[in-house]
Amino acid sequence: MLKSMTSSKRVRFKSNAVKDNFIKDLRKRVDHYFDSNNLSKHANTEMYLKTAFAIVMWLFFYGLIMSDMFSHSWIQLFAVYLGLGFVNIFIAFNIMHDATHDAYSESKRVNDIMSYSMDFIGGNQYLFRRMHGAHHGYVNIHGIDVTLETHGQFRFSPDEPWLPKHRWQHFYTFLLYMLAHLHWVTVKDFKWFFGESNIGNQKNIKHPMKEYVSLFITKGLYYGLTLVLPMILLSTHWYVVFTAWVFMHLLPGLTFALMFQVTHVYEGTTYPLPDDEGNIDNNYALHVLETTADFSRTNKIGTWFMGGINIHVIHHIFPKVCHVHYPALTEILRETCEDHGVLYQENETFTQALVKHYKLLKHLSKPEATVPRVGKSAQLV
């Protein structure tokens, strides 16, 4: 289970002047937006209010659990635990994600502190930075993009060896998505600390000793705070608390997995392959546009709760910009794409995105399945 799955090949992007004109123009327009409106690229009042909201809601649900008011009813206890689980995902989408990209604040110290919200909800911010950075840099490139690596459980890429069980993946995938958060807090971090030496383009990694210490301390704190203390202090049976704790991760885990997966693994995406020298014939921005799609972009309430995860294209191109700016920047992106003849991909609703995700899972369930390797930007020469 802990065997190495990532490629030892180093990958780089090779572009041309025509393709580079697009990203130069986009950067110019984005910089003008911030300068002309006298705006910081980092957190604003809305972001600070979201942070306060997350803290208050976490304390609220945790307080309900520890109050022992709901221990007499397993249904009620499961409900408040579930509430805490969704608050954890809200923290991941809205605070941790920005902080680990150094987008929350201009201050590295503030970003480092806020990034520990990942550890607070059961993950590991150090490893997330490395793994998520590997995904960001090499979206949908097999053997480099760590989000495609599933030890054969799923076939998210046509380059993943086909197994007989994959013929049913468009059915069982959604059930296993429910285990995403639980797997993360119990297995995934340990697997990548002890079972992998390559993460994306980072090869033969030697993790600092302090990060191993931090891993065990923060995992212990998470288990202690959300599982052990309730087991000790609540008046219900320990196995009821344990089952509620497991349940806390399931629906939020499904939500977490789907929000990310539908933006990259969908009918219409591409899976570029590097040449023998590890070169991808494109620049990074155009690569993102061919492997990423937004959804529910105009849904303000949904965007607020999802932390802009649904507005994913601009995030990949400008990851150090706080998500509160994504709606405005995406309008700029769309205009720039239109002016340069570049395709911008989006789904008006989450349902449309989910259907496309399902269709690709079903397509890749066949051993002979093929997918596009390049998109429209191949014409920019």
VOTORDREN-495949 format. One record per residue: y, x, z of N, C-alpha, C in turn. Coordinates in pm, whole numbers, padded with zeros to 5 digits, always signed. Layout:
N
YXZYXZYXZ;...
//
This chain:
381
-00122+00082+00000+00000+00000+00000+00126+00084+00000;+00116+00205+00052+00234+00291+00059+00233+00396-00051;+00152+00377-00154+00148+00476-00261+00278+00474-00340;+00312+00588-00400+00436+00601-00476+00427+00520-00604;+00536+00449-00638+00537+00364-00756+00650+00397-00852;+00743+00482-00815+00860+00507-00898+00840+00628-00988;+00918+00631-01097+00905+00736-01197+00976+00863-01154;+00924+00976-01201+00990+01104-01174+01091+01139-01282;+01101+01055-01385+01193+01083-01496+01338+01058-01453;+01427+01147-01494+01570+01127-01472+01630+01057-01594;+01715+00959-01569+01772+00878-01676+01923+00892-01676;+01981+00891-01796+02127+00899-01810+02170+00811-01928;+02296+00770-01928+02350+00688-02036+02426+00775-02135;+02402+00751-02265+02473+00821-02371+02542+00717-02458;+02673+00726-02469+02750+00624-02537+02817+00681-02662;+02909+00603-02718+02992+00650-02829+03133+00599-02810;+03225+00642-02893+03366+00611-02875+03394+00461-02884;+03327+00392-02976+03350+00248-02992+03308+00173-02866;+03191+00207-02815+03144+00141-02692+03233+00174-02573;+03278+00298-02566+03361+00339-02454+03498+00273-02455;+03544+00231-02574+03674+00161-02581+03671+00032-02500;+03554-00032-02497+03542-00157-02422+03567-00135-02273;+03498-00041-02213+03513-00021-02069+03651+00035-02036;+03708+00117-02124+03843+00167-02100+03944+00052-02098;+03928-00040-02191+04018-00155-02198+03998-00245-02076;+03873-00266-02036+03845-00351-01920+03905-00291-01794;+03888-00162-01773+03944-00097-01655+04096-00107-01654;+04157-00092-01770+04302-00101-01780+04350-00240-01739;+04283-00343-01786+04323-00480-01755+04300-00512-01607;+04189-00465-01552+04160-00489-01411+04263-00418-01323;+04293-00293-01355+04395-00220-01278+04530-00290-01285;+04563-00342-01403+04690-00414-01419+04692-00539-01331;+04579-00608-01321+04571-00728-01237+04605-00695-01092;+04545-00590-01040+04570-00555-00900+04713-00502-00881;+04759-00421-00973+04894-00363-00959+05003-00469-00973;+04989-00555-01073+05094-00655-01098+05100-00761-00989;+04988-00784-00921+04985-00883-00812+04995-00818-00674;+05014-00686-00675+05027-00610-00549+04912-00642-00454;+04790-00632-00506+04671-00666-00429+04587-00542-00401;+04523-00541-00286+04424-00439-00256+04291-00481-00318;+04209-00385-00357+04077-00414-00412+03976-00446-00303;+04020-00436-00178+03928-00453-00067+03951-00589+00001;+03907-00601+00125+03909-00729+00195+04050-00782+00214;+04061-00916+00213+04188-00982+00242+04166-01080+00358;+04263-01168+00380+04254-01262+00491+04130-01350+00480;+04099-01395+00359+03979-01477+00339+03854-01403+00386;+03847-01275+00353+03729-01197+00391+03720-01181+00542;+03832-01159+00606+03831-01145+00752+03790-01276+00818;+03834-01389+00762+03794-01519+00815+03644-01543+00796;+03591-01499+00683+03446-01512+00660+03368-01429+00761;+03419-01312+00791+03354-01225+00889+03353-01292+01027;+03469-01348+01065+03478-01418+01194+03385-01539+01196;+03380-01611+01085+03291-01728+01074+03147-01687+01095;+03106-01576+01033+02968-01528+01045+02934-01494+01190;+03025-01426+01257+03002-01387+01397+02989-01510+01486;+03081-01604+01470+03080-01726+01552+02952-01806+01529;+02912-01819+01403+02792-01898+01373+02666-01829+01423;+02662-01696+01416+02545-01626+01469+02534-01646+01619;+02646-01632+01690+02646-01652+01835+02612-01796+01871;+02659-01888+01788+02632-02030+01812+02482-02059+01805;+02416-02018+01697+02275-02048+01682+02189-01968+01779;+02226-01843+01803+02149-01764+01899+02165-01823+02039;+02286-01869+02068+02310-01933+02198+02228-02059+02215;+02213-02136+02106+02131-02256+02113+01985-02221+02142;+01938-02115+02077+01799-02073+02101+01780-02033+02246;+01869-01946+02296+01851-01890+02429+01889-01987+02541;+01953-02098+02504+01990-02197+02606+01867-02268+02663;+01757-02262+02591+01632-02327+02630+01639-02479+02617;+01746-02528+02557+01764-02672+02540+01663-02731+02442;+01611-02648+02351+01527-02702+02244+01382-02656+02255;+01349-02592+02365+01214-02539+02381+01109-02649+02398;+01152-02769+02438+01057-02878+02460+01005-02935+02328;+01076-02908+02220+01039-02963+02089+01028-02850+01988;+00910-02827+01935+00894-02718+01839+00974-02745+01711;+00992-02873+01677+01072-02906+01558+01217-02863+01578;+01272-02894+01695+01411-02857+01722+01427-02705+01733;+01329-02641+01795+01336-02495+01807+01329-02429+01670;+01240-02480+01584+01230-02428+01448+01362-02447+01373;+01429-02561+01397+01554-02592+01328+01665-02494+01365;+01679-02463+01495+01785-02371+01535+01752-02228+01492;+01626-02193+01493+01586-02062+01440+01616-02054+01291;+01591-02163+01219+01621-02166+01076+01771-02149+01052;+01850-02215+01136+01995-02198+01125+02036-02052+01140;+01975-01984+01237+02003-01842+01257+01961-01761+01135;+01850-01799+01074+01803-01730+00955+01901-01740+00840;+01958-01858+00820+02055-01875+00712+02186-01802+00742;+02223-01794+00870+02341-01715+00906+02316-01567+00874;+02194-01520+00899+02161-01382+00866+02178-01354+00717;+02135-01450+00633+02150-01432+00489+02297-01438+00450;+02374-01524+00516+02518-01529+00491+02581-01393+00522;+02540-01332+00631+02590-01199+00667+02552-01097+00560;+02429-01106+00510+02383-01013+00407+02466-01027+00280;+02487-01150+00236+02563-01174+00113+02710-01137+00126;+02770-01171+00239+02915-01167+00249+02973-01043+00317;+02899-00982+00408+02952-00868+00482+02877-00739+00447;+02746-00740+00471+02667-00620+00447+02678-00571+00304;+02666-00662+00208+02665-00623+00067+02794-00551+00029;+02906-00605+00070+03035-00541+00041+03048-00407+00113;+03010-00406+00240+03027-00284+00321+02944-00168+00267;+02820-00196+00226+02735-00088+00177+02779-00038+00040;+02863-00116-00027+02924-00070-00152+03062-00006-00130;+03101+00008-00003+03235+00059+00031+03345-00028-00028;+03316-00158-00037+03412-00253-00093+03484-00333+00014;+03432-00331+00137+03493-00410+00244+03631-00356+00281;+03642-00225+00292+03766-00164+00339+03793-00033+00266;+03919+00008+00268+03953+00140+00218+03901+00248+00311;+03878+00213+00435+03832+00308+00537+03681+00326+00532;+03637+00448+00512+03493+00476+00513+03433+00441+00649;+03507+00465+00755+03458+00438+00889+03431+00288+00908;+03525+00206+00859+03507+00061+00871+03386+00016+00789;+03374+00067+00668+03259+00032+00584+03128+00073+00650;+03126+00191+00709+03004+00237+00775+02967+00147+00891;+03068+00107+00968+03042+00019+01083+02992-00118+01036;+03060-00175+00937+03022-00308+00890+02887-00305+00818;+02852-00192+00760+02723-00185+00691+02605-00198+00788;+02628-00167+00916+02521-00182+01014+02488-00329+01041;+02564-00419+00980+02524-00560+00986+02388-00578+00919;+02352-00487+00828+02219-00492+00767+02112-00466+00872;+02133-00368+00956+02038-00339+01064+02034-00455+01164;+02150-00517+01185+02160-00627+01280+02073-00746+01239;+02055-00765+01107+01973-00877+01060+01832-00831+01020;+01795-00710+01064+01656-00667+01050+01627-00565+00943;+01728-00528+00863+01707-00430+00757+01747-00290+00801;+01784-00207+00703+01826-00071+00732+01934-00033+00632;+02057-00016+00680+02169+00006+00590+02158+00136+00513;+02105+00239+00574+02091+00369+00505+02000+00355+00384;+01885+00292+00403+01790+00277+00294+01841+00178+00191;+01908+00072+00237+01962-00026+00143+02063+00041+00050;+02149+00126+00104+02246+00196+00019+02174+00274-00091;+02069+00345-00056+01998+00428-00153+01923+00341-00255;+01852+00242-00205+01771+00159-00295+01859+00070-00383;+01958+00008-00322+02044-00080-00398+02127-00001-00498;+02163+00121-00461+02233+00208-00555+02146+00242-00674;+02017+00262-00650+01924+00290-00760+01911+00170-00852;+01910+00051-00793+01907-00070-00876+02035-00082-00956;+02149-00063-00891+02277-00078-00958+02290+00016-01077;+02249+00139-01058+02270+00237-01163+02181+00219-01283;+02065+00152-01266+01965+00151-01373+01896+00015-01382;+01976-00089-01399+01925-00226-01400+01820-00245-01510;+01705-00300-01469+01597-00338-01561+01535-00220-01636;+01550-00099-01583+01483+00017-01642+01357+00044-01560;+01244+00022-01620+01117+00031-01548+01095+00171-01491;+01050+00176-01368+01022+00302-01302+01143+00364-01234;+01262+00308-01259+01386+00360-01201+01452+00251-01116;+01460+00129-01171+01515+00015-01097+01412-00029-00992;+01441-00002-00866+01342-00028-00760+01316-00177-00739;+01404-00265-00786+01380-00407-00766+01269-00459-00858;+01229-00382-00957+01118-00420-01044+00984-00376-00986;+00986-00292-00883+00864-00236-00824+00810-00332-00719;+00693-00387-00745+00634-00485-00653+00487-00456-00624;+00440-00334-00652+00299-00298-00631+00205-00393-00703;+00249-00441-00819+00163-00526-00900+00158-00671-00859;+00232-00709-00754+00231-00849-00712+00293-00939-00819;+00400-00890-00882+00469-00965-00987+00480-00877-01110;+00499-00940-01222+00528-00867-01346+00668-00907-01390;+00767-00837-01339+00907-00863-01371+00951-00790-01497;+00868-00700-01545+00902-00617-01661+00783-00611-01754;+00806-00606-01885+00694-00593-01979+00625-00458-01968;+00690-00362-01901+00633-00229-01885+00544-00219-01761;+00544-00325-01679+00453-00331-01565+00312-00362-01616;+00212-00282-01580+00076-00310-01627+00033-00453-01592;-00024-00521-01690-00067-00659-01670-00195-00664-01588;-00201-00757-01494-00320-00782-01415-00360-00929-01431;-00486-00961-01418-00529-01100-01436-00452-01201-01352;-00416-01163-01230-00344-01258-01145-00207-01294-01198;-00152-01210-01285-00018-01237-01338-00014-01363-01425;-00129-01407-01473-00128-01529-01556-00080-01650-01477;-00081-01637-01342-00037-01747-01258+00096-01717-01187;+00163-01610-01225+00278-01568-01146+00394-01667-01148;+00408-01746-01253+00517-01844-01257+00494-01958-01159;+00376-01960-01096+00350-02056-00988+00360-01990-00851;+00292-01878-00833+00286-01821-00698+00408-01738-00660;+00487-01698-00759+00604-01613-00729+00697-01678-00629;+00722-01806-00645+00820-01873-00559+00770-01888-00416;+00639-01898-00401+00583-01901-00266+00598-01764-00200;+00571-01659-00276+00583-01525-00219+00728-01484-00196;+00821-01542-00273+00963-01516-00249+01000-01554-00105;+00932-01653-00052+00962-01698+00084+00935-01588+00187;+00851-01492+00149+00818-01382+00240+00913-01264+00225;+01012-01274+00137+01098-01159+00104+01168-01101+00226;+01231-01187+00306+01305-01137+00422+01209-01089+00530;+01102-01163+00554+01003-01123+00654+00941-00989+00617;+00908-00972+00490+00852-00846+00442+00952-00733+00462;+01080-00762+00437+01183-00660+00451+01193-00609+00595;+01194-00701+00689+01216-00661+00829+01091-00603+00894;+00974-00624+00832+00850-00576+00895+00780-00464+00818;+00794-00461+00685+00716-00367+00604+00801-00280+00512;+00891-00343+00437+00956-00277+00324+01028-00148+00362;+01107-00150+00467+01181-00030+00506+01087+00085+00542;+00979+00054+00612+00883+00157+00649+00814+00214+00525;+00784+00126+00430+00720+00168+00306+00806+00268+00231;+00936+00239+00221+01023+00327+00144+01061+00452+00221;+01057+00448+00352+01081+00570+00430+00961+00665+00422;+00840+00609+00431+00721+00694+00447+00632+00701+00323;+00651+00610+00226+00562+00607+00111+00622+00648-00020;+00753+00671-00026+00820+00706-00151+00902+00833-00134;+00897+00920-00232+00984+01038-00232+01091+01027-00338;+01076+00930-00431+01175+00906-00536+01232+00766-00521;+01363+00756-00526+01429+00626-00528+01525+00627-00645;+01486+00559-00754+01569+00561-00874+01578+00702-00930;+01700+00747-00954+01723+00881-01008+01726+00987-00899;+01709+00947-00774+01707+01042-00663+01563+01086-00641;+01539+01214-00659+01403+01265-00657+01377+01354-00535;+01252+01351-00488+01207+01435-00377+01301+01426-00256;+01327+01304-00215+01422+01278-00108+01366+01322+00027;+01450+01385+00106+01418+01419+00244+01517+01344+00333;+01471+01242+00400+01560+01162+00482+01600+01240+00608;+01727+01233+00649+01768+01299+00773+01692+01243+00894;+01664+01328+00989+01591+01286+01108+01662+01172+01180;+01797+01177+01183+01872+01073+01253+01846+00935+01193;+01813+00930+01063+01787+00801+01001+01651+00747+01041;+01555+00833+01064+01426+00788+01117+01445+00730+01257;+01525+00801+01338+01552+00754+01475+01623+00619+01470;+01724+00610+01382+01799+00485+01368+01709+00371+01323;+01616+00401+01232+01524+00298+01183+01447+00234+01298;+01388+00315+01382+01305+00261+01490+01389+00195+01599;+01507+00249+01629+01593+00190+01731+01643+00052+01687;+01694+00044+01564+01753-00082+01518+01645-00187+01492;+01529-00145+01444+01419-00242+01430+01379-00296+01567;+01372-00206+01665+01338-00248+01800+01439-00345+01857;+01567-00320+01830+01672-00410+01878+01662-00547+01812;+01632-00547+01682+01621-00674+01610+01503-00755+01664;+01386-00690+01674+01269-00761+01726+01292-00805+01871;+01355-00717+01949+01378-00749+02089+01471-00867+02108;+01580-00868+02030+01682-00972+02046+01635-01107+01995;+01567-01107+01879+01533-01235+01817+01392-01284+01847;+01306-01195+01897+01167-01234+01921+01122-01212+02066;+01134-01090+02115+01078-01058+02247+01152-01130+02358;+01286-01123+02360+01362-01191+02466+01335-01341+02468;+01339-01410+02353+01303-01552+02357+01162-01578+02408;+01068-01489+02370+00931-01505+02421+00926-01498+02572;+01007-01410+02629+01006-01389+02774+01083-01498+02847;+01199-01536+02792+01292-01620+02866+01279-01770+02839;+01229-01807+02723+01219-01951+02694+01097-02011+02764;+01108-02138+02792+01003-02204+02870+00884-02248+02786;+00891-02234+02655+00780-02273+02568+00679-02160+02556;+00566-02186+02491+00462-02086+02474+00510-01974+02381;+00457-01854+02402+00498-01738+02321+00465-01758+02173;+00354-01825+02145+00313-01841+02005+00403-01941+01933;+00466-02032+02007+00563-02123+01945+00686-02045+01904;+00733-01956+01991+00848-01871+01959+00814-01781+01841;+00697-01721+01844+00658-01632+01734+00655-01706+01601;+00598-01826+01601+00591-01904+01478+00730-01945+01431;+00818-01981+01525+00956-02014+01490+01028-01893+01431;+01000-01775+01488+01060-01650+01438+01016-01622+01295;+00889-01641+01268+00839-01623+01131+00904-01725+01039;+00910-01850+01083+00969-01957+01003+01115-01928+00972;+01184-01863+01063+01326-01829+01046+01349-01749+00918;+01251-01673+00875+01267-01584+00760+01228-01647+00627;+01159-01762+00629+01097-01811+00507+01195-01874+00408;+01259-01984+00444+01353-02048+00351+01474-01959+00323;+01531-01893+00423+01638-01798+00392+01589-01685+00300;+01464-01642+00318+01408-01539+00232+01397-01586+00088;+01354-01710+00069+01348-01768-00064+01486-01772-00127;+01585-01814-00048+01723-01819-00096+01772-01681-00136;+01748-01584-00050+01790-01446-00075+01730-01393-00204;+01599-01412-00221+01531-01359-00339+01580-01425-00467;+01591-01557-00465+01630-01628-00587+01772-01595-00630;+01864-01583-00534+02002-01556-00569+02015-01425-00649;+01936-01326-00609+01939-01197-00678+01857-01199-00807;+01737-01256-00801+01645-01244-00913+01693-01315-01039;+01755-01431-01024+01795-01505-01144+01908-01437-01219;+01972-01338-01158+02082-01269-01226+02034-01156-01317;+01908-01114-01303+01857-01003-01384+01725-01033-01456;+01641-01114-01394+01509-01143-01452+01514-01285-01506;+01545-01300-01632+01565-01431-01692+01544-01424-01842;+01514-01537-01902+01500-01545-02047+01633-01511-02113;+01636-01403-02189+01760-01359-02254+01806-01223-02209;+01746-01170-02102+01782-01035-02057+01716-00931-02147;+01750-00804-02127+01687-00696-02201+01628-00594-02105;+01535-00514-02157+01470-00409-02079+01477-00278-02157;+01591-00210-02151+01607-00085-02227+01509+00023-02181;+01467+00104-02276+01378+00216-02246+01450+00348-02276;+01442+00445-02186+01499+00576-02216+01414+00649-02320;+01477+00738-02396+01400+00819-02491+01327+00930-02417;+01265+01019-02490+01183+01123-02429+01265+01215-02339;+01395+01224-02365+01483+01309-02284+01548+01232-02170;+01514+01102-02156+01568+01021-02048+01700+00956-02079;+01738+00950-02207+01867+00894-02244+01857+00745-02278;+01954+00668-02230+01971+00528-02268+02087+00522-02365;+02063+00466-02482+02165+00465-02587+02267+00353-02563;+02350+00373-02461+02453+00274-02428+02540+00333-02318;+02655+00266-02290+02728+00303-02169+02691+00203-02060;+02727+00234-01938+02678+00156-01825+02729+00011-01827;+02856-00009-01858+02913-00143-01855+02843-00236-01953;+02820-00188-02075+02751-00269-02175+02605-00290-02137;+02546-00191-02074+02409-00206-02023+02402-00320-01923;+02500-00327-01834+02504-00435-01735+02517-00571-01804;+02603-00580-01903+02624-00706-01972+02500-00754-02046;+02410-00663-02078+02289-00701-02150+02170-00726-02056;+02188-00697-01929+02077-00713-01834+02113-00803-01716;+02231-00866-01722+02281-00942-01607+02349-01070-01653;+02330-01178-01580+02395-01306-01610+02448-01369-01483;+02566-01427-01491+02625-01502-01379+02570-01644-01377;+02589-01712-01265+02556-01854-01258+02652-01925-01162;+02675-02052-01188+02762-02136-01102+02895-02067-01073;+02951-02004-01174+03073-01924-01154+03190-02009-01107;+03199-02132-01151+03313-02217-01116+03290-02300-00991;+03175-02286-00929+03144-02360-00806+03204-02282-00688;+03321-02323-00643+03394-02248-00542+03323-02247-00406;+03266-02361-00369+03196-02368-00240+03072-02279-00242;+02993-02293-00349+02873-02211-00360+02906-02062-00363;+03009-02026-00438+03052-01886-00447+03094-01834-00311;+03161-01918-00232+03207-01876-00099+03089-01845-00009;+02989-01932-00009+02874-01910+00078+02785-01796+00028;+02777-01779-00103+02691-01674-00158+02757-01537-00163;+02882-01529-00121+02949-01400-00122+02966-01343-00262;+02977-01431-00362+02997-01386-00499+02874-01326-00563;+02756-01338-00499+02634-01287-00560+02610-01353-00696;+02651-01478-00709+02635-01551-00835+02727-01499-00945;+02834-01431-00907+02925-01371-01005+02890-01222-01009;+02780-01194-01076+02712-01068-01057+02750-00959-01159;+02793-01000-01276+02823-00902-01381+02939-00812-01340;+03048-00874-01298+03166-00795-01261+03136-00710-01137;+03050-00759-01051+03012-00680-00933+02944-00550-00973;+02856-00556-01071+02787-00434-01114+02882-00336-01181;+02979-00387-01253+03072-00298-01322+03175-00239-01226;+03217-00319-01127+03315-00273-01028+03260-00297-00886;+03158-00224-00847+03092-00250-00719+03177-00220-00596;+03282-00141-00611+03365-00106-00496+03482-00203-00477;+03480-00313-00548+03580-00419-00533+03520-00530-00448;+03595-00578-00350+03548-00685-00262+03519-00813-00340;+03416-00885-00300+03371-01001-00376+03473-01114-00383;+03571-01117-00295+03671-01225-00300+03752-01220-00429;+03750-01107-00499+03826-01092-00623+03744-01123-00748;+03614-01149-00734+03528-01164-00850+03568-01277-00945;+03605-01396-00894+03640-01504-00988+03754-01465-01082;+03859-01406-01029+03973-01367-01112+03935-01255-01208;+03858-01158-01161+03820-01045-01246+03724-01088-01356;+03643-01190-01329+03550-01235-01432+03623-01302-01547;+03734-01367-01518+03816-01422-01627+03866-01310-01717;+03907-01200-01656+03951-01083-01733+03834-01027-01813;+03718-01019-01752+03599-00969-01820+03565-01055-01941;+03568-01185-01925+03534-01275-02034+03629-01258-02152;+03758-01245-02121+03857-01225-02228+03835-01092-02299;+03804-00988-02223+03783-00857-02282+03657-00858-02369;+03553-00923-02322+03431-00934-02402+03457-01005-02534;+03533-01112-02528+03564-01187-02649+03645-01101-02747;+03739-01025-02695+03824-00942-02780+03745-00829-02847;+03639-00783-02782+03561-00670-02834+03430-00714-02899;+03406-00843-02905+03283-00891-02967+03159-00861-02887;+03174-00862-02754+03064-00833-02663+03019-00963-02597;+02888-00980-02581+02834-01103-02522+02841-01099-02371;+02903-01201-02313+02902-01223-02167+02806-01336-02139;+02709-01314-02051+02605-01413-02025+02629-01486-01893;+02618-01617-01896+02629-01695-01773+02554-01826-01787;+02518-01884-01674+02460-02017-01665+02554-02103-01583;+02583-02222-01632+02680-02307-01564+02632-02352-01427;+02502-02366-01410+02447-02412-01283+02333-02320-01238;+02302-02328-01110+02187-02253-01059+02058-02304-01120;+02050-02434-01145+01929-02491-01204+01900-02428-01340;+02004-02411-01421+01985-02347-01551+01935-02204-01535;+01993-02132-01438+01950-01994-01413+01805-01990-01366;+01768-02085-01279+01633-02091-01226+01531-02120-01336;+01565-02209-01426+01475-02242-01537+01452-02119-01625;+01557-02044-01652+01543-01923-01734+01459-01817-01662;+01475-01809-01531+01393-01717-01452+01246-01757-01461;+01219-01885-01445+01082-01936-01455+01023-01908-01593;+01103-01929-01697+01053-01909-01834+01015-01764-01859;+01093-01670-01806+01057-01530-01826+00933-01493-01745;+00923-01545-01622+00802-01521-01544+00679-01573-01619;+00690-01689-01678+00578-01746-01753+00549-01663-01877;+00653-01618-01946+00635-01535-02065+00566-01404-02031;+00609-01340-01922+00552-01211-01883+00414-01226-01819;+00371-01350-01798+00237-01372-01744+00130-01346-01850;+00173-01329-01974+00081-01303-02086+00077-01152-02114;-00038-01095-02129-00047-00949-02147+00021-00900-02273;+00029-00983-02376+00088-00941-02503+00238-00967-02510;+00300-01011-02400+00442-01049-02400+00532-00932-02438;+00629-00960-02521+00732-00862-02557+00869-00920-02526;+00966-00833-02503+01103-00876-02473+01199-00785-02548;+01325-00828-02565+01423-00743-02633+01450-00615-02554;+01464-00504-02624+01498-00377-02561+01646-00348-02568;+01714-00404-02666+01859-00385-02680+01923-00519-02709;+02053-00529-02683+02127-00651-02709+02232-00631-02817;+02333-00713-02812+02434-00714-02917+02513-00585-02924;+02522-00513-02811+02603-00390-02811+02546-00282-02899;+02418-00297-02941+02358-00200-03033+02433-00196-03166;+02507-00303-03194+02584-00309-03318+02716-00234-03310;+02754-00194-03190+02881-00123-03172+02861+00027-03199;+02880+00065-03321+02860+00206-03360+02981+00259-03435;
//
